[in-house]
Amino acid sequence: MATQIGATEKDTREFQTIKVEVEGALGRLILNRPERLNAIGATMLLELAEAARWFDRHRELRVVIVSGAGRAFSAGADLRDSPMGAVNADHSWLYRREVGQSGLRAADALEQMHAVTIAQVQGYAVGGGLVLMALCDLRVAADDAVFFIPEIDLGVPLAWGGIPRLVREIGPALTKELVMTCRRFTPAEAKAAGFLNRVVPADQLEREVNQLAAQLLAKPSVPVIITKEHVNAVTRVMSAGITSFADGDALLGSIGEAESRQAARNYTKKALGAEREL
């Protein structure tokens, strides 16, 4: 729907799990499942990909702020609504692979958006939530945000294009450590590694992101867009050979292993127990 606010038209679209809006040159994408700490399920993945296409239809749009409603950016893949939970042996290989690739397709769509994207990160950014951050051009986090990548504890590899994107952003050694150990790390460590642009007090996060967006919007649009595309082209060349085309296959292979299934059960039991205590 579109409504008129002053001289600027505001456009919004209804989704189940996210909120999107565009007002002039500024857009917002809000993960909107605060009761689930904005966990990313099968529905959200489809909606994120569609939202990226919707944003690209706004020719005047130049900056999109990506944030999470409530007290978390995103708790990562939803253990209750995982795309892989819909897969069983009765489905065809093509169907299973398409489900497995849904996260990668959403990630690619968001990363390839025309507008400059800014991640506004508070609370937890876990697993797939951290990958969502990596898709954004710029990243600002509250100083009390919490980061970790629990996929291996769940018995699966990090997917959604997460490995090549993290290697691109923080290098191979730190990527291996953070993914293989599943340890928590701080915004200060993430900034020192080059993953974050800014770390600010939590009560200043929204203002800092809005100011950064305003700085970008005040610049000539063409060289800003060219700079985004130029940097992305350089990083693609630098990471040639590090691809994620078969993330879905890797996920399908992992969930078939008894050891992985047991790890997932253990982690899910622990995570759901902690969730009830929150």
Rosetta blueprint (number, residue, H / E / L):
1 M L
2 A E
3 T E
4 Q E
5 I E
6 G L
7 A L
8 T E
9 E E
10 K E
11 D E
12 T E
13 R E
14 E E
15 F L
16 Q L
17 T L
18 I E
19 K E
20 V E
21 E E
22 V E
23 E E
24 G L
25 A L
26 L E
27 G E
28 R E
29 L E
30 I E
31 L E
32 N L
33 R L
34 P H
35 E H
36 R H
37 L L
38 N L
39 A L
40 I E
41 G L
42 A H
43 T H
44 M H
45 L H
46 L H
47 E H
48 L H
49 A H
50 E H
51 A H
52 A H
53 R H
54 W H
55 F H
56 D H
57 R L
58 H L
59 R L
60 E L
61 L L
62 R L
63 V E
64 V E
65 I E
66 V E
67 S E
68 G E
69 A L
70 G L
71 R L
72 A L
73 F L
74 S E
75 A L
76 G L
77 A E
78 D L
79 L L
80 R L
81 D L
82 S L
83 P H
84 M H
85 G H
86 A H
87 V L
88 N L
89 A L
90 D L
91 H L
92 S L
93 W H
94 L H
95 Y H
96 R H
97 R H
98 E H
99 V H
100 G H
101 Q L
102 S H
103 G H
104 L H
105 R H
106 A H
107 A H
108 D H
109 A H
110 L H
111 E H
112 Q L
113 M L
114 H L
115 A L
116 V E
117 T E
118 I E
119 A E
120 Q E
121 V E
122 Q L
123 G L
124 Y E
125 A E
126 V E
127 G L
128 G H
129 G H
130 L H
131 V H
132 L H
133 M H
134 A H
135 L H
136 C L
137 D L
138 L E
139 R E
140 V E
141 A E
142 A E
143 D L
144 D L
145 A L
146 V E
147 F E
148 F E
149 I L
150 P L
151 E H
152 I H
153 D H
154 L H
155 G L
156 V L
157 P L
158 L L
159 A L
160 W L
161 G L
162 G H
163 I H
164 P H
165 R H
166 L H
167 V H
168 R H
169 E H
170 I H
171 G L
172 P H
173 A H
174 L H
175 T H
176 K H
177 E H
178 L H
179 V H
180 M H
181 T H
182 C L
183 R L
184 R L
185 F E
186 T L
187 P H
188 A H
189 E H
190 A H
191 K H
192 A H
193 A L
194 G L
195 F L
196 L L
197 N L
198 R E
199 V E
200 V E
201 P L
202 A H
203 D H
204 Q H
205 L H
206 E H
207 R H
208 E H
209 V H
210 N H
211 Q H
212 L H
213 A H
214 A H
215 Q H
216 L H
217 L H
218 A L
219 K L
220 P L
221 S H
222 V H
223 P H
224 V H
225 I H
226 I H
227 T H
228 K H
229 E H
230 H H
231 V H
232 N H
233 A H
234 V H
235 T H
236 R H
237 V H
238 M H
239 S L
240 A L
241 G L
242 I L
243 T L
244 S L
245 F L
246 A L
247 D H
248 G H
249 D H
250 A H
251 L H
252 L H
253 G H
254 S H
255 I H
256 G L
257 E L
258 A H
259 E H
260 S H
261 R H
262 Q H
263 A H
264 A H
265 R H
266 N H
267 Y H
268 T H
269 K H
270 K H
271 A H
272 L H
273 G H
274 A H
275 E H
276 R H
277 E H
278 L L
